[in-house]
Amino acid sequence: MAKSADSRAAALSTAGLPRLLTGDMRPQLRACLAPGCVFSYVKQHPRRAWCSAGRGDRARVARHYQRHLVAKTDPES
Ligand SMILES: [Zn+2]
């Protein structure tokens, strides 16, 4: 009896999986924008662009550094 309940729960969760990948959740799934990061994340905030806050901080620092580096090494512009 407990066994049939378990298998029914397993069947339900398996049936829900395709809907998770193709249904309402799918448009919210985004690839992380951090350089070198291969993770995806569910977009819960319009300005979120990274899989974690730590990645976002690092990506911002890298972008800031890159911009200043370019400005320094290009004196005639
Ligand atoms: Zn990431």
N, CA, C, O and the ligand as a Tripos MOL2 file, in Angstrom:
@<TRIPOS>MOLECULE
protein
  309   307    78     0     0
PROTEIN
NO_CHARGES

@<TRIPOS>ATOM
      1 N           0.8430   -1.2060    0.0000 N.3       1 MET1
      2 CA          0.0000    0.0000    0.0000 C.3       1 MET1
      3 C           0.8710    1.2460    0.0000 C.2       1 MET1
      4 O           0.6560    2.1740   -0.7790 O.2       1 MET1
      5 N           1.8410    1.2490    0.8730 N.am      2 ALA2
      6 CA          2.7570    2.3880    0.8840 C.3       2 ALA2
      7 C           3.5470    2.4410   -0.4250 C.2       2 ALA2
      8 O           3.9090    3.5060   -0.9250 O.2       2 ALA2
      9 N           3.7980    1.2330   -0.9580 N.am      3 LYS3
     10 CA          4.5760    1.1750   -2.1920 C.3       3 LYS3
     11 C           3.8250    1.8000   -3.3630 C.2       3 LYS3
     12 O           4.4110    2.5300   -4.1620 O.2       3 LYS3
     13 N           2.5000    1.5090   -3.4670 N.am      4 SER4
     14 CA          1.7320    2.0790   -4.5780 C.3       4 SER4
     15 C           1.6130    3.5950   -4.4350 C.2       4 SER4
     16 O           1.5960    4.3100   -5.4370 O.2       4 SER4
     17 N           1.5330    4.0840   -3.2200 N.am      5 ALA5
     18 CA          1.4910    5.5320   -3.0050 C.3       5 ALA5
     19 C           2.8050    6.1670   -3.4550 C.2       5 ALA5
     20 O           2.8190    7.2460   -4.0480 O.2       5 ALA5
     21 N           3.8990    5.4840   -3.1650 N.am      6 ASP6
     22 CA          5.2100    5.9950   -3.5830 C.3       6 ASP6
     23 C           5.3190    6.0720   -5.1020 C.2       6 ASP6
     24 O           5.7990    7.0630   -5.6520 O.2       6 ASP6
     25 N           4.8610    4.9990   -5.7820 N.am      7 SER7
     26 CA          5.0120    4.9870   -7.2340 C.3       7 SER7
     27 C           4.0890    6.0200   -7.8650 C.2       7 SER7
     28 O           4.4120    6.5870   -8.9090 O.2       7 SER7
     29 N           2.9510    6.2650   -7.2420 N.am      8 ARG8
     30 CA          2.0690    7.2900   -7.7870 C.3       8 ARG8
     31 C           2.6860    8.6830   -7.6200 C.2       8 ARG8
     32 O           2.5690    9.5300   -8.5060 O.2       8 ARG8
     33 N           3.3290    8.9080   -6.5030 N.am      9 ALA9
     34 CA          4.0120   10.1830   -6.2890 C.3       9 ALA9
     35 C           5.1420   10.3530   -7.2990 C.2       9 ALA9
     36 O           5.3740   11.4490   -7.8080 O.2       9 ALA9
     37 N           5.8360    9.2640   -7.5810 N.am     10 ALA10
     38 CA          6.9240    9.3170   -8.5560 C.3      10 ALA10
     39 C           6.3800    9.6260   -9.9420 C.2      10 ALA10
     40 O           6.9710   10.4100  -10.6840 O.2      10 ALA10
     41 N           5.2320    9.0000  -10.3000 N.am     11 ALA11
     42 CA          4.6240    9.2380  -11.6060 C.3      11 ALA11
     43 C           4.1800   10.6930  -11.7140 C.2      11 ALA11
     44 O           4.3450   11.3090  -12.7670 O.2      11 ALA11
     45 N           3.6290   11.2420  -10.6600 N.am     12 LEU12
     46 CA          3.1850   12.6350  -10.6700 C.3      12 LEU12
     47 C           4.3570   13.5890  -10.8690 C.2      12 LEU12
     48 O           4.2740   14.5320  -11.6560 O.2      12 LEU12
     49 N           5.4430   13.3390  -10.1560 N.am     13 SER13
     50 CA          6.5690   14.2610  -10.2780 C.3      13 SER13
     51 C           7.2220   14.1470  -11.6530 C.2      13 SER13
     52 O           7.7410   15.1310  -12.1790 O.2      13 SER13
     53 N           7.1970   12.9360  -12.2420 N.am     14 THR14
     54 CA          7.7510   12.7720  -13.5850 C.3      14 THR14
     55 C           6.8760   13.4820  -14.6140 C.2      14 THR14
     56 O           7.3830   14.0780  -15.5650 O.2      14 THR14
     57 N           5.5520   13.4140  -14.4190 N.am     15 ALA15
     58 CA          4.6350   14.0830  -15.3380 C.3      15 ALA15
     59 C           4.7830   15.5980  -15.2370 C.2      15 ALA15
     60 O           4.5660   16.3050  -16.2210 O.2      15 ALA15
     61 N           5.1470   16.1000  -14.0710 N.am     16 GLY16
     62 CA          5.2840   17.5360  -13.8860 C.3      16 GLY16
     63 C           6.5650   18.0850  -14.4800 C.2      16 GLY16
     64 O           6.6660   19.2830  -14.7420 O.2      16 GLY16
     65 N           7.5320   17.2290  -14.6920 N.am     17 LEU17
     66 CA          8.8450   17.6880  -15.1630 C.3      17 LEU17
     67 C           8.8200   18.3470  -16.5490 C.2      17 LEU17
     68 O           9.3690   19.4370  -16.7130 O.2      17 LEU17
     69 N           8.1920   17.7040  -17.5520 N.am     18 PRO18
     70 CA          8.1490   18.3640  -18.8740 C.3      18 PRO18
     71 C           7.4620   19.7250  -18.8300 C.2      18 PRO18
     72 O           7.8380   20.6460  -19.5540 O.2      18 PRO18
     73 N           6.4520   19.8390  -17.9740 N.am     19 ARG19
     74 CA          5.7500   21.1180  -17.8830 C.3      19 ARG19
     75 C           6.6600   22.1880  -17.2710 C.2      19 ARG19
     76 O           6.5730   23.3680  -17.6090 O.2      19 ARG19
     77 N           7.5300   21.7450  -16.3680 N.am     20 LEU20
     78 CA          8.4730   22.6890  -15.7580 C.3      20 LEU20
     79 C           9.4460   23.2120  -16.8140 C.2      20 LEU20
     80 O           9.8330   24.3800  -16.7810 O.2      20 LEU20
     81 N           9.8390   22.3470  -17.7470 N.am     21 LEU21
     82 CA         10.8340   22.7300  -18.7500 C.3      21 LEU21
     83 C          10.2320   23.4800  -19.9360 C.2      21 LEU21
     84 O          10.9080   24.2930  -20.5670 O.2      21 LEU21
     85 N           8.9530   23.2070  -20.2430 N.am     22 THR22
     86 CA          8.3760   23.8040  -21.4510 C.3      22 THR22
     87 C           7.2330   24.7620  -21.1500 C.2      22 THR22
     88 O           6.7950   25.5000  -22.0320 O.2      22 THR22
     89 N           6.7510   24.7570  -19.9230 N.am     23 GLY23
     90 CA          5.5740   25.5550  -19.5780 C.3      23 GLY23
     91 C           5.9180   26.9440  -19.0870 C.2      23 GLY23
     92 O           6.8010   27.6110  -19.6270 O.2      23 GLY23
     93 N           5.2160   27.3650  -18.0690 N.am     24 ASP24
     94 CA          5.3240   28.7400  -17.5810 C.3      24 ASP24
     95 C           6.7220   29.1220  -17.1120 C.2      24 ASP24
     96 O           7.1130   30.2850  -17.2130 O.2      24 ASP24
     97 N           7.4730   28.1570  -16.6020 N.am     25 MET25
     98 CA          8.7860   28.4700  -16.0470 C.3      25 MET25
     99 C           9.8270   28.7430  -17.1290 C.2      25 MET25
    100 O          10.8050   29.4520  -16.8920 O.2      25 MET25
    101 N           9.6170   28.1830  -18.3060 N.am     26 ARG26
    102 CA         10.6630   28.2070  -19.3240 C.3      26 ARG26
    103 C          11.0980   29.6110  -19.7540 C.2      26 ARG26
    104 O          12.3000   29.8550  -19.8560 O.2      26 ARG26
    105 N          10.1840   30.5350  -20.0090 N.am     27 PRO27
    106 CA         10.6430   31.8700  -20.4380 C.3      27 PRO27
    107 C          11.4760   32.5730  -19.3750 C.2      27 PRO27
    108 O          12.2180   33.5060  -19.6820 O.2      27 PRO27
    109 N          11.3570   32.1320  -18.1330 N.am     28 GLN28
    110 CA         12.0760   32.7620  -17.0470 C.3      28 GLN28
    111 C          13.4810   32.2090  -16.8810 C.2      28 GLN28
    112 O          14.2810   32.7500  -16.1170 O.2      28 GLN28
    113 N          13.7820   31.1310  -17.5960 N.am     29 LEU29
    114 CA         15.0970   30.5110  -17.4590 C.3      29 LEU29
    115 C          16.1020   31.2580  -18.3270 C.2      29 LEU29
    116 O          15.9180   31.3720  -19.5390 O.2      29 LEU29
    117 N          17.1470   31.7590  -17.7140 N.am     30 ARG30
    118 CA         18.1480   32.5540  -18.4330 C.3      30 ARG30
    119 C          19.5400   31.9850  -18.1940 C.2      30 ARG30
    120 O          19.8150   31.4250  -17.1320 O.2      30 ARG30
    121 N          20.4060   32.1290  -19.1730 N.am     31 ALA31
    122 CA         21.7990   31.7510  -18.9760 C.3      31 ALA31
    123 C          22.4890   32.8680  -18.1970 C.2      31 ALA31
    124 O          22.2350   34.0490  -18.4310 O.2      31 ALA31
    125 N          23.3490   32.4870  -17.2850 N.am     32 CYS32
    126 CA         24.0920   33.4560  -16.4900 C.3      32 CYS32
    127 C          25.0150   34.2790  -17.3830 C.2      32 CYS32
    128 O          25.6620   33.7390  -18.2800 O.2      32 CYS32
    129 N          25.0740   35.5850  -17.1370 N.am     33 LEU33
    130 CA         25.8800   36.4870  -17.9670 C.3      33 LEU33
    131 C          27.3120   36.6380  -17.4660 C.2      33 LEU33
    132 O          28.1290   37.2860  -18.1200 O.2      33 LEU33
    133 N          27.6220   36.0570  -16.3320 N.am     34 ALA34
    134 CA         28.9750   36.1690  -15.8060 C.3      34 ALA34
    135 C          29.9530   35.4660  -16.7360 C.2      34 ALA34
    136 O          29.6740   34.3620  -17.2020 O.2      34 ALA34
    137 N          31.1040   36.0950  -17.0150 N.am     35 PRO35
    138 CA         32.0830   35.4810  -17.9150 C.3      35 PRO35
    139 C          32.5560   34.1350  -17.3910 C.2      35 PRO35
    140 O          32.9510   34.0210  -16.2310 O.2      35 PRO35
    141 N          32.5190   33.1210  -18.2380 N.am     36 GLY36
    142 CA         32.9960   31.8150  -17.8600 C.3      36 GLY36
    143 C          32.0210   30.9810  -17.0580 C.2      36 GLY36
    144 O          32.3350   29.8490  -16.6900 O.2      36 GLY36
    145 N          30.8480   31.5140  -16.7790 N.am     37 CYS37
    146 CA         29.8650   30.7760  -15.9870 C.3      37 CYS37
    147 C          28.8970   30.0580  -16.9080 C.2      37 CYS37
    148 O          28.3720   30.6480  -17.8520 O.2      37 CYS37
    149 N          28.6610   28.7850  -16.6300 N.am     38 VAL38
    150 CA         27.7930   27.9860  -17.4960 C.3      38 VAL38
    151 C          26.4390   27.7210  -16.8640 C.2      38 VAL38
    152 O          25.6440   26.9590  -17.4130 O.2      38 VAL38
    153 N          26.1610   28.3320  -15.7260 N.am     39 PHE39
    154 CA         24.9010   28.0790  -15.0380 C.3      39 PHE39
    155 C          23.7440   28.8450  -15.6520 C.2      39 PHE39
    156 O          23.9180   29.8790  -16.2970 O.2      39 PHE39
    157 N          22.5620   28.3020  -15.4270 N.am     40 SER40
    158 CA         21.3370   29.0250  -15.7560 C.3      40 SER40
    159 C          20.6300   29.3680  -14.4550 C.2      40 SER40
    160 O          20.9140   28.7820  -13.4100 O.2      40 SER40
    161 N          19.7260   30.2980  -14.5230 N.am     41 TYR41
    162 CA         18.9880   30.6680  -13.3210 C.3      41 TYR41
    163 C          17.5710   31.0520  -13.7260 C.2      41 TYR41
    164 O          17.3050   31.3530  -14.8900 O.2      41 TYR41
    165 N          16.6770   31.0380  -12.7630 N.am     42 VAL42
    166 CA         15.2980   31.4590  -13.0050 C.3      42 VAL42
    167 C          15.2000   32.9480  -12.7090 C.2      42 VAL42
    168 O          15.4890   33.4060  -11.6030 O.2      42 VAL42
    169 N          14.7920   33.6750  -13.7100 N.am     43 LYS43
    170 CA         14.7400   35.1270  -13.5770 C.3      43 LYS43
    171 C          13.5610   35.5300  -12.6940 C.2      43 LYS43
    172 O          12.4030   35.4500  -13.1030 O.2      43 LYS43
    173 N          13.8760   35.9590  -11.4920 N.am     44 GLN44
    174 CA         12.8270   36.3440  -10.5430 C.3      44 GLN44
    175 C          12.7790   37.8510  -10.3830 C.2      44 GLN44
    176 O          11.8510   38.3890   -9.7810 O.2      44 GLN44
    177 N          13.7720   38.5270  -10.9190 N.am     45 HIS45
    178 CA         13.8530   39.9770  -10.8050 C.3      45 HIS45
    179 C          14.2790   40.5200  -12.1660 C.2      45 HIS45
    180 O          15.2030   39.9770  -12.7720 O.2      45 HIS45
    181 N          13.6280   41.5830  -12.6670 N.am     46 PRO46
    182 CA         13.9290   42.0810  -14.0140 C.3      46 PRO46
    183 C          15.3700   42.4830  -14.2260 C.2      46 PRO46
    184 O          15.8630   42.4150  -15.3520 O.2      46 PRO46
    185 N          16.0540   42.8950  -13.1900 N.am     47 ARG47
    186 CA         17.4440   43.3550  -13.3750 C.3      47 ARG47
    187 C          18.4650   42.2870  -13.0530 C.2      47 ARG47
    188 O          19.6700   42.5170  -13.1580 O.2      47 ARG47
    189 N          17.9870   41.1220  -12.6620 N.am     48 ARG48
    190 CA         18.9270   40.0660  -12.3310 C.3      48 ARG48
    191 C          19.4960   39.4430  -13.5990 C.2      48 ARG48
    192 O          18.7440   39.1220  -14.5190 O.2      48 ARG48
    193 N          20.7810   39.2730  -13.6580 N.am     49 ALA49
    194 CA         21.4060   38.7260  -14.8630 C.3      49 ALA49
    195 C          22.4010   37.6280  -14.5520 C.2      49 ALA49
    196 O          23.0820   37.1460  -15.4570 O.2      49 ALA49
    197 N          22.5060   37.2170  -13.2990 N.am     50 TRP50
    198 CA         23.4910   36.2140  -12.9280 C.3      50 TRP50
    199 C          22.8650   35.1360  -12.0520 C.2      50 TRP50
    200 O          21.8120   35.3410  -11.4470 O.2      50 TRP50
    201 N          23.5380   33.9670  -11.9940 N.am     51 CYS51
    202 CA         22.9970   32.8460  -11.2310 C.3      51 CYS51
    203 C          23.0690   33.1150   -9.7410 C.2      51 CYS51
    204 O          22.2920   32.5360   -8.9810 O.2      51 CYS51
    205 N          23.9780   33.9740   -9.2990 N.am     52 SER52
    206 CA         24.0710   34.2900   -7.8820 C.3      52 SER52
    207 C          24.5570   35.7200   -7.7050 C.2      52 SER52
    208 O          25.1420   36.2920   -8.6250 O.2      52 SER52
    209 N          24.3270   36.2920   -6.5550 N.am     53 ALA53
    210 CA         24.7400   37.6690   -6.2950 C.3      53 ALA53
    211 C          26.2590   37.7960   -6.3690 C.2      53 ALA53
    212 O          26.7780   38.8110   -6.8330 O.2      53 ALA53
    213 N          26.9630   36.7770   -5.9170 N.am     54 GLY54
    214 CA         28.4230   36.7960   -5.9600 C.3      54 GLY54
    215 C          28.9450   36.8840   -7.3770 C.2      54 GLY54
    216 O          29.8950   37.6190   -7.6460 O.2      54 GLY54
    217 N          28.3310   36.1400   -8.2900 N.am     55 ARG55
    218 CA         28.7130   36.2000   -9.6990 C.3      55 ARG55
    219 C          28.4620   37.5990  -10.2360 C.2      55 ARG55
    220 O          29.2970   38.1500  -10.9540 O.2      55 ARG55
    221 N          27.3370   38.1660   -9.9000 N.am     56 GLY56
    222 CA         26.9960   39.4920  -10.3870 C.3      56 GLY56
    223 C          28.0060   40.5190   -9.9220 C.2      56 GLY56
    224 O          28.4220   41.3760  -10.7010 O.2      56 GLY56
    225 N          28.4050   40.4460   -8.6730 N.am     57 ASP57
    226 CA         29.4010   41.3750   -8.1460 C.3      57 ASP57
    227 C          30.7090   41.2320   -8.9090 C.2      57 ASP57
    228 O          31.3270   42.2230   -9.2960 O.2      57 ASP57
    229 N          31.1160   40.0060   -9.1180 N.am     58 ARG58
    230 CA         32.3890   39.7790   -9.8190 C.3      58 ARG58
    231 C          32.3200   40.2720  -11.2560 C.2      58 ARG58
    232 O          33.2780   40.8480  -11.7710 O.2      58 ARG58
    233 N          31.1750   40.0410  -11.9030 N.am     59 ALA59
    234 CA         31.0140   40.4930  -13.2860 C.3      59 ALA59
    235 C          31.0380   42.0180  -13.3490 C.2      59 ALA59
    236 O          31.6200   42.5880  -14.2720 O.2      59 ALA59
    237 N          30.4170   42.6790  -12.3850 N.am     60 ARG60
    238 CA         30.4200   44.1470  -12.3550 C.3      60 ARG60
    239 C          31.8290   44.6880  -12.1430 C.2      60 ARG60
    240 O          32.2440   45.6360  -12.8100 O.2      60 ARG60
    241 N          32.5550   44.0870  -11.2210 N.am     61 VAL61
    242 CA         33.9340   44.5080  -10.9480 C.3      61 VAL61
    243 C          34.7970   44.3230  -12.1820 C.2      61 VAL61
    244 O          35.6020   45.1900  -12.5200 O.2      61 VAL61
    245 N          34.6270   43.1810  -12.8640 N.am     62 ALA62
    246 CA         35.4130   42.9010  -14.0640 C.3      62 ALA62
    247 C          35.1110   43.9200  -15.1570 C.2      62 ALA62
    248 O          36.0210   44.3800  -15.8470 O.2      62 ALA62
    249 N          33.8570   44.2690  -15.3150 N.am     63 ARG63
    250 CA         33.4530   45.2270  -16.3390 C.3      63 ARG63
    251 C          34.0140   46.6150  -16.0170 C.2      63 ARG63
    252 O          34.5090   47.3120  -16.9020 O.2      63 ARG63
    253 N          33.9330   47.0030  -14.7610 N.am     64 HIS64
    254 CA         34.4540   48.2830  -14.3040 C.3      64 HIS64
    255 C          35.9540   48.3700  -14.5520 C.2      64 HIS64
    256 O          36.4540   49.3610  -15.0850 O.2      64 HIS64
    257 N          36.6630   47.3180  -14.1570 N.am     65 TYR65
    258 CA         38.1150   47.2460  -14.3230 C.3      65 TYR65
    259 C          38.4830   47.3280  -15.7950 C.2      65 TYR65
    260 O          39.4110   48.0450  -16.1680 O.2      65 TYR65
    261 N          37.7450   46.5840  -16.6430 N.am     66 GLN66
    262 CA         38.0110   46.5490  -18.0740 C.3      66 GLN66
    263 C          37.8500   47.9430  -18.6740 C.2      66 GLN66
    264 O          38.6680   48.3680  -19.4900 O.2      66 GLN66
    265 N          36.8220   48.6360  -18.2800 N.am     67 ARG67
    266 CA         36.5350   49.9600  -18.8210 C.3      67 ARG67
    267 C          37.6620   50.9320  -18.4710 C.2      67 ARG67
    268 O          38.1070   51.7060  -19.3180 O.2      67 ARG67
    269 N          38.1160   50.8880  -17.2280 N.am     68 HIS68
    270 CA         39.1800   51.7910  -16.7850 C.3      68 HIS68
    271 C          40.5160   51.4190  -17.3930 C.2      68 HIS68
    272 O          41.3430   52.2830  -17.6820 O.2      68 HIS68
    273 N          40.7190   50.1220  -17.5870 N.am     69 LEU69
    274 CA         41.9420   49.6470  -18.2190 C.3      69 LEU69
    275 C          42.0280   50.1550  -19.6470 C.2      69 LEU69
    276 O          43.0820   50.6260  -20.0730 O.2      69 LEU69
    277 N          40.9500   50.0670  -20.3790 N.am     70 VAL70
    278 CA         40.8880   50.5280  -21.7670 C.3      70 VAL70
    279 C          41.1100   52.0420  -21.8140 C.2      70 VAL70
    280 O          41.8360   52.5330  -22.6780 O.2      70 VAL70
    281 N          40.4990   52.7730  -20.9040 N.am     71 ALA71
    282 CA         40.6430   54.2330  -20.8760 C.3      71 ALA71
    283 C          42.0960   54.6180  -20.6330 C.2      71 ALA71
    284 O          42.5820   55.5890  -21.2130 O.2      71 ALA71
    285 N          42.7910   53.8760  -19.7900 N.am     72 LYS72
    286 CA         44.1840   54.1870  -19.4580 C.3      72 LYS72
    287 C          45.1440   53.8710  -20.5860 C.2      72 LYS72
    288 O          46.1030   54.6080  -20.8150 O.2      72 LYS72
    289 N          44.8900   52.7610  -21.3050 N.am     73 THR73
    290 CA         45.8240   52.3190  -22.3410 C.3      73 THR73
    291 C          45.5040   52.9380  -23.6970 C.2      73 THR73
    292 O          46.1480   52.6000  -24.6900 O.2      73 THR73
    293 N          44.5360   53.8230  -23.7600 N.am     74 ASP74
    294 CA         44.1810   54.4750  -25.0210 C.3      74 ASP74
    295 C          44.1680   55.9830  -24.8080 C.2      74 ASP74
    296 O          43.0960   56.5820  -24.7180 O.2      74 ASP74
    297 N          45.3600   56.6150  -24.7240 N.am     75 PRO75
    298 CA         45.4730   58.0100  -24.2960 C.3      75 PRO75
    299 C          44.9420   59.0250  -25.3030 C.2      75 PRO75
    300 O          44.5500   60.1230  -24.9070 O.2      75 PRO75
    301 N          44.9180   58.6920  -26.5920 N.am     76 GLU76
    302 CA         44.5450   59.6740  -27.6040 C.3      76 GLU76
    303 C          43.0410   59.7770  -27.8450 C.2      76 GLU76
    304 O          42.6150   60.5070  -28.7410 O.2      76 GLU76
    305 N          42.2310   59.0650  -27.0690 N.am     77 SER77
    306 CA         40.7920   59.1310  -27.3150 C.3      77 SER77
    307 C          40.0260   59.6840  -26.1340 C.2      77 SER77
    308 O          38.8020   59.8000  -26.1910 O.2      77 SER77
    309 ZN         26.6370   32.3090  -13.0230 Zn       78 ZN78
@<TRIPOS>BOND
     1     1     2 1
     2     2     3 1
     3     3     4 2
     4     3     5 am
     5     5     6 1
     6     6     7 1
     7     7     8 2
     8     7     9 am
     9     9    10 1
    10    10    11 1
    11    11    12 2
    12    11    13 am
    13    13    14 1
    14    14    15 1
    15    15    16 2
    16    15    17 am
    17    17    18 1
    18    18    19 1
    19    19    20 2
    20    19    21 am
    21    21    22 1
    22    22    23 1
    23    23    24 2
    24    23    25 am
    25    25    26 1
    26    26    27 1
    27    27    28 2
    28    27    29 am
    29    29    30 1
    30    30    31 1
    31    31    32 2
    32    31    33 am
    33    33    34 1
    34    34    35 1
    35    35    36 2
    36    35    37 am
    37    37    38 1
    38    38    39 1
    39    39    40 2
    40    39    41 am
    41    41    42 1
    42    42    43 1
    43    43    44 2
    44    43    45 am
    45    45    46 1
    46    46    47 1
    47    47    48 2
    48    47    49 am
    49    49    50 1
    50    50    51 1
    51    51    52 2
    52    51    53 am
    53    53    54 1
    54    54    55 1
    55    55    56 2
    56    55    57 am
    57    57    58 1
    58    58    59 1
    59    59    60 2
    60    59    61 am
    61    61    62 1
    62    62    63 1
    63    63    64 2
    64    63    65 am
    65    65    66 1
    66    66    67 1
    67    67    68 2
    68    67    69 am
    69    69    70 1
    70    70    71 1
    71    71    72 2
    72    71    73 am
    73    73    74 1
    74    74    75 1
    75    75    76 2
    76    75    77 am
    77    77    78 1
    78    78    79 1
    79    79    80 2
    80    79    81 am
    81    81    82 1
    82    82    83 1
    83    83    84 2
    84    83    85 am
    85    85    86 1
    86    86    87 1
    87    87    88 2
    88    87    89 am
    89    89    90 1
    90    90    91 1
    91    91    92 2
    92    91    93 am
    93    93    94 1
    94    94    95 1
    95    95    96 2
    96    95    97 am
    97    97    98 1
    98    98    99 1
    99    99   100 2
   100    99   101 am
   101   101   102 1
   102   102   103 1
   103   103   104 2
   104   103   105 am
   105   105   106 1
   106   106   107 1
   107   107   108 2
   108   107   109 am
   109   109   110 1
   110   110   111 1
   111   111   112 2
   112   111   113 am
   113   113   114 1
   114   114   115 1
   115   115   116 2
   116   115   117 am
   117   117   118 1
   118   118   119 1
   119   119   120 2
   120   119   121 am
   121   121   122 1
   122   122   123 1
   123   123   124 2
   124   123   125 am
   125   125   126 1
   126   126   127 1
   127   127   128 2
   128   127   129 am
   129   129   130 1
   130   130   131 1
   131   131   132 2
   132   131   133 am
   133   133   134 1
   134   134   135 1
   135   135   136 2
   136   135   137 am
   137   137   138 1
   138   138   139 1
   139   139   140 2
   140   139   141 am
   141   141   142 1
   142   142   143 1
   143   143   144 2
   144   143   145 am
   145   145   146 1
   146   146   147 1
   147   147   148 2
   148   147   149 am
   149   149   150 1
   150   150   151 1
   151   151   152 2
   152   151   153 am
   153   153   154 1
   154   154   155 1
   155   155   156 2
   156   155   157 am
   157   157   158 1
   158   158   159 1
   159   159   160 2
   160   159   161 am
   161   161   162 1
   162   162   163 1
   163   163   164 2
   164   163   165 am
   165   165   166 1
   166   166   167 1
   167   167   168 2
   168   167   169 am
   169   169   170 1
   170   170   171 1
   171   171   172 2
   172   171   173 am
   173   173   174 1
   174   174   175 1
   175   175   176 2
   176   175   177 am
   177   177   178 1
   178   178   179 1
   179   179   180 2
   180   179   181 am
   181   181   182 1
   182   182   183 1
   183   183   184 2
   184   183   185 am
   185   185   186 1
   186   186   187 1
   187   187   188 2
   188   187   189 am
   189   189   190 1
   190   190   191 1
   191   191   192 2
   192   191   193 am
   193   193   194 1
   194   194   195 1
   195   195   196 2
   196   195   197 am
   197   197   198 1
   198   198   199 1
   199   199   200 2
   200   199   201 am
   201   201   202 1
   202   202   203 1
   203   203   204 2
   204   203   205 am
   205   205   206 1
   206   206   207 1
   207   207   208 2
   208   207   209 am
   209   209   210 1
   210   210   211 1
   211   211   212 2
   212   211   213 am
   213   213   214 1
   214   214   215 1
   215   215   216 2
   216   215   217 am
   217   217   218 1
   218   218   219 1
   219   219   220 2
   220   219   221 am
   221   221   222 1
   222   222   223 1
   223   223   224 2
   224   223   225 am
   225   225   226 1
   226   226   227 1
   227   227   228 2
   228   227   229 am
   229   229   230 1
   230   230   231 1
   231   231   232 2
   232   231   233 am
   233   233   234 1
   234   234   235 1
   235   235   236 2
   236   235   237 am
   237   237   238 1
   238   238   239 1
   239   239   240 2
   240   239   241 am
   241   241   242 1
   242   242   243 1
   243   243   244 2
   244   243   245 am
   245   245   246 1
   246   246   247 1
   247   247   248 2
   248   247   249 am
   249   249   250 1
   250   250   251 1
   251   251   252 2
   252   251   253 am
   253   253   254 1
   254   254   255 1
   255   255   256 2
   256   255   257 am
   257   257   258 1
   258   258   259 1
   259   259   260 2
   260   259   261 am
   261   261   262 1
   262   262   263 1
   263   263   264 2
   264   263   265 am
   265   265   266 1
   266   266   267 1
   267   267   268 2
   268   267   269 am
   269   269   270 1
   270   270   271 1
   271   271   272 2
   272   271   273 am
   273   273   274 1
   274   274   275 1
   275   275   276 2
   276   275   277 am
   277   277   278 1
   278   278   279 1
   279   279   280 2
   280   279   281 am
   281   281   282 1
   282   282   283 1
   283   283   284 2
   284   283   285 am
   285   285   286 1
   286   286   287 1
   287   287   288 2
   288   287   289 am
   289   289   290 1
   290   290   291 1
   291   291   292 2
   292   291   293 am
   293   293   294 1
   294   294   295 1
   295   295   296 2
   296   295   297 am
   297   297   298 1
   298   298   299 1
   299   299   300 2
   300   299   301 am
   301   301   302 1
   302   302   303 1
   303   303   304 2
   304   303   305 am
   305   305   306 1
   306   306   307 1
   307   307   308 2
@<TRIPOS>SUBSTRUCTURE
     1 MET1         2 RESIDUE 1 A MET
     2 ALA2         6 RESIDUE 1 A ALA
     3 LYS3        10 RESIDUE 1 A LYS
     4 SER4        14 RESIDUE 1 A SER
     5 ALA5        18 RESIDUE 1 A ALA
     6 ASP6        22 RESIDUE 1 A ASP
     7 SER7        26 RESIDUE 1 A SER
     8 ARG8        30 RESIDUE 1 A ARG
     9 ALA9        34 RESIDUE 1 A ALA
    10 ALA10       38 RESIDUE 1 A ALA
    11 ALA11       42 RESIDUE 1 A ALA
    12 LEU12       46 RESIDUE 1 A LEU
    13 SER13       50 RESIDUE 1 A SER
    14 THR14       54 RESIDUE 1 A THR
    15 ALA15       58 RESIDUE 1 A ALA
    16 GLY16       62 RESIDUE 1 A GLY
    17 LEU17       66 RESIDUE 1 A LEU
    18 PRO18       70 RESIDUE 1 A PRO
    19 ARG19       74 RESIDUE 1 A ARG
    20 LEU20       78 RESIDUE 1 A LEU
    21 LEU21       82 RESIDUE 1 A LEU
    22 THR22       86 RESIDUE 1 A THR
    23 GLY23       90 RESIDUE 1 A GLY
    24 ASP24       94 RESIDUE 1 A ASP
    25 MET25       98 RESIDUE 1 A MET
    26 ARG26      102 RESIDUE 1 A ARG
    27 PRO27      106 RESIDUE 1 A PRO
    28 GLN28      110 RESIDUE 1 A GLN
    29 LEU29      114 RESIDUE 1 A LEU
    30 ARG30      118 RESIDUE 1 A ARG
    31 ALA31      122 RESIDUE 1 A ALA
    32 CYS32      126 RESIDUE 1 A CYS
    33 LEU33      130 RESIDUE 1 A LEU
    34 ALA34      134 RESIDUE 1 A ALA
    35 PRO35      138 RESIDUE 1 A PRO
    36 GLY36      142 RESIDUE 1 A GLY
    37 CYS37      146 RESIDUE 1 A CYS
    38 VAL38      150 RESIDUE 1 A VAL
    39 PHE39      154 RESIDUE 1 A PHE
    40 SER40      158 RESIDUE 1 A SER
    41 TYR41      162 RESIDUE 1 A TYR
    42 VAL42      166 RESIDUE 1 A VAL
    43 LYS43      170 RESIDUE 1 A LYS
    44 GLN44      174 RESIDUE 1 A GLN
    45 HIS45      178 RESIDUE 1 A HIS
    46 PRO46      182 RESIDUE 1 A PRO
    47 ARG47      186 RESIDUE 1 A ARG
    48 ARG48      190 RESIDUE 1 A ARG
    49 ALA49      194 RESIDUE 1 A ALA
    50 TRP50      198 RESIDUE 1 A TRP
    51 CYS51      202 RESIDUE 1 A CYS
    52 SER52      206 RESIDUE 1 A SER
    53 ALA53      210 RESIDUE 1 A ALA
    54 GLY54      214 RESIDUE 1 A GLY
    55 ARG55      218 RESIDUE 1 A ARG
    56 GLY56      222 RESIDUE 1 A GLY
    57 ASP57      226 RESIDUE 1 A ASP
    58 ARG58      230 RESIDUE 1 A ARG
    59 ALA59      234 RESIDUE 1 A ALA
    60 ARG60      238 RESIDUE 1 A ARG
    61 VAL61      242 RESIDUE 1 A VAL
    62 ALA62      246 RESIDUE 1 A ALA
    63 ARG63      250 RESIDUE 1 A ARG
    64 HIS64      254 RESIDUE 1 A HIS
    65 TYR65      258 RESIDUE 1 A TYR
    66 GLN66      262 RESIDUE 1 A GLN
    67 ARG67      266 RESIDUE 1 A ARG
    68 HIS68      270 RESIDUE 1 A HIS
    69 LEU69      274 RESIDUE 1 A LEU
    70 VAL70      278 RESIDUE 1 A VAL
    71 ALA71      282 RESIDUE 1 A ALA
    72 LYS72      286 RESIDUE 1 A LYS
    73 THR73      290 RESIDUE 1 A THR
    74 ASP74      294 RESIDUE 1 A ASP
    75 PRO75      298 RESIDUE 1 A PRO
    76 GLU76      302 RESIDUE 1 A GLU
    77 SER77      306 RESIDUE 1 A SER
    78 ZN78       309 GROUP 0 **** ****
